[in-house]
Amino acid sequence: MAINTKPVSGSSHSLFCLFIYLVVPMAASEHSSTDEALENLQEETSKQSKLEFSSDEEELIIRMYKLVGERWALIAGRIPGRTAEQIEKYWTATYSTSE
């Protein structure tokens, strides 16, 4: 299959330039609004995950922290479905003191 390497001339070239001029900026703006929507969704998910600890889980985290300190994996092992990262984020967001 041969590819035509001659430069495009006449009205078809003008139409192509007009297409590029109009479509490329629209595509870029669509991506930025999609990126913003994704960032908003991630922020909402992050906020919700911090609040999804039951009172029983909170009590157990506090008791375990008093016993073993910042051994998040050990604490998470006592709470089904929780990871060490989730426990640490919860503790930091809830009980950490800023100095």
Secondary structure, 3 states (H helix, E strand, C coil): CCCCCCCCCCHHHHHHHHHHHHHHHHHHHHHHHHHHHHHHHHHHHHHHHHHCCCHHHHHHHHHHHHHHCCCHHHHHHCCCCCCHHHHHHHHHHHHCCCC
